[in-house]
Amino acid sequence: MATYSTASAGKTPAVVSATRATRPTRRRGSGHRTSRVAGYGFIGPAAILFIGLVLIPIGYSVYLSTRALRVSGGGRKIGGAAQVRRSEVSVGLGNYRDAFHDSELVHSLLRMLLIGLIIVPIMLALATLFALLLDAPRTRFANFSRLAIFLPYAVPGVIASLLWGFMYLPSMSPFRYAAGSVGLPKPNFFGPTAIWGSVANIAVWGGVGFNMVVLYTSLRAIPNELFDAARIDGCNEFQVARRVKLPLMRPALVMTTVFSVIATLQIFNEPFTLRPLTNVLPTTWMPLMSIYTTAFVKNDIYAAAATSVVLAAGTLLVSLIALRLVQSRALGDS
Amino acid sequence: MHLDRRTAWRPLAAATMVGMLMLVGCSSKKKASDAPVATSSSTSVSASTSAAASSSAATSESASASSDSSPASAAAPTEKVSLTFWSWVPKIDEIVKVWNSKNPDIQVKVDTTAQGDALVTKLLTADRAGKGPDMFQAEYQALPALVSADVAGDITKEAASVKDSFPEGAWNAVSFNGATYAVPQDIGPMAFFYREDLFKSMGLNVPTTWDEYATLAAEVRKKDPKKYLGSFSSTDPGWFAGLSQQNAASWWAADGDAWQVSVNDEASKKVASYWGDLVKKGDILGQPFFTPEFNKALNDGTLLSWPVAVWGSQVIGGNAPDTKGKWRMAPMPDWTAGAKSAGYWGGSATAVSAKSKNKEAATKFANWLNSDPEGIGALIKLGGLYPAATSGQSSPEFAKAPEFFPNQPDFYTLASDISKTAKGFTFGPNVNVTYNSYRDAFGKAIKNKSDFAAALDEMNKATIADLKKTGFTVKE
């Protein structure tokens, strides 16, 4: 599952935006027809992969979401209740009706909103801060720091959650030990409220590095003359950062925000891995946990497919609206 | 600069779309193999079958058994059959090797990729694709769901010959309305495991009733505030089901072609309220089992006892290595003094797929594995299981104490006595829904310090709602 570190989709635009300005425009070949064939040839593999790995699974999910295992009337009176058989039948929009009437799903969506409000601002603020610090002219050990901050991103989400989970467990936590030995009250990382911070911490820890690199790359792509000019005009480094760098980082900030929001919609690894360690995380804590439980614990892939389709459609809608708003405000002026 | 920003925009939008499509793709393409195995209440929990695991010892027994299997293979058609077997018994591949060397015509291939609930999911999925195995391991509570999904096949005729090898309770767990769907493999009668050394040094008496247990729990807290007598786990529904069975609870009953559900019956509510009081008073912990935290508590003496199935001896041995020879098994505390009762936690059977083309050969293997002295011997020695077959419980393997319990030479004699007092209840076709509801309802009850009995109401409601939704007739 994707986490805050869904990089594959994220890396390309930063690189593209950095290099596009300098790329020479290629002349079109003389033979129109051959270039058209070549074009299809180039697009072919991607199209096949897109159809095979994206469109068909989505289509199949939509199909499954209209089905269900139900007791069929015919097989009833073979040998009492224990022998009653279930078989797959069409239930139309029944699964969707159930999904919309499921108060747990609504609650999990609200919880997702809340954890997103915790994670996204903290993660982006830290990533921006680190990027600006690394870009400051007098920063020492910049390369080492960049790597150190980026490194948690290379740790798989499940491993990171296990690692932090061990450090949260009351009798094993080094933080509790440290707090106890200097006479401070021992924190309870699995408290009903504290769990929000505990989960958010893992996500932020794993995600800051990636976002920092994206922001830092965008900073490096800005011509140095702009900063020199600002300095000559009397700006100190803080003012350069605030008045020149931050506004110019805006496209990258918008992009990292959008990706972080999408990652929040997919939050799963962290709470799912922590769940067996504590009483405070129900199996329906986040929407994806709810879908997982329905599909693989309750063994109802049909209802899970319906909820997935609803969640995906919601994600698409929210993203499109967000992009449209951002486009008109930040990028599309005139 | 301005132009640059605009052009940067397009790849961004494209990448966002791809990102969103990935979300959709992920949620629909997830396979059963992603399912974690850690949470299932399976009997296989890190079984470390010690040094006794030499296959030569297993084959030495085979001399007596070979006479049983050779006429059987002679009767089979000369054509070779190859069977697949999904199981999570420790060292099952070595156990199957014993069979394969004796039965060249019925070769069994083992797949150990999933266990417990994850295996059920895998089975349901594979069965739909027509790629299910010939035989598979299933926990007793999962069997009704597999029967109603037509995954486990009717083997009444093929398994009839081994019926007498098993106690009635175990056979009832694999039979529904007179039809048999699996051969019982291992059982998990529950017992009371306690730290003998700490009980002695703290001057504690082994509780024989739950009243005594409650008093003792408070006494432990007074004597040493760092220690607890026990813990209530919100993540192990099978454990609570076993505790309820001990109090003669009955969660499901088949009445004609209707199901009767009573997860919140008086017997279960009494058990729930009892533990709820202990947790609320702080006399015992409210922590899940099978966590690193729990293992540490077992190992460092924070936890003085654990009511668990007999396979718990392997869990303690594997996770609390420093406490070798310090634990002892006793019968469960009773609800009424002298009642001598226990429930079951876990245990599994070998079922044959309804779609298997070699039902007869498959059942022959299942019979051998679970009722032939050779098969049982291998299950005990290599797999570390506590077998369901009555003959297995008096197997020579059981004459000596388990390696981790050198202080209790009569360990298996006692286990056998306990297993005779254990009683189960009928499982319904949606135990997975009930058990999942347990995790959420009791997790919430511990978190909010709310009524434990109300959690059972919640489980009951979820179970009935699911049965009705699926179209089962539910009698209320």
Interface residues (C-beta under 8 A of the other chain):
Chain A: M1 A2 T6 A9 G10 T12 P13 V16 S17 R20 A21 L53 V54 P57 I58 Y60 S61 L64 A68 L69 R70 V71 S72 R76 K77 G79 G80 A81 A82 Q83 V84 R85 R86 S87 D98 F166 L169 P170 S171 M172 P192 L248 R250 P251 V254 M255 V258 F259 I262 L265 Q266 P276 L277 T278 N279 V280 L281 P282 T283 T284 L288 I291 Y292 T293 A295 F296 V297 K298 N299 I301 A305 S308 L311 A312 T315 L316 S319 L323 Q327 L331 G332
Chain B: M1 D4 R5 R6 T7 A8 W9 P11 L12 A13 A14 A15 T16 V18 G19 M20 L21 M22 L23 V24 G25 C26 S27 S28 K29 K30 A32 D34 A35 A38 T39 D117 A118 V120 T121 L124 T125 P144 A145 V147 S148 A149 D150 F176 N177 G178 A179 S234 T235 A254 D255 G256 D257 A258 W259 G286 Q287 P288 F290 T291 P292 E293 K296 A297 T302 P429 N430 N432 V433 N436 R439 D440 F442 G443 K444 I446 K447 D466 K469 T470 G471 F472 T473
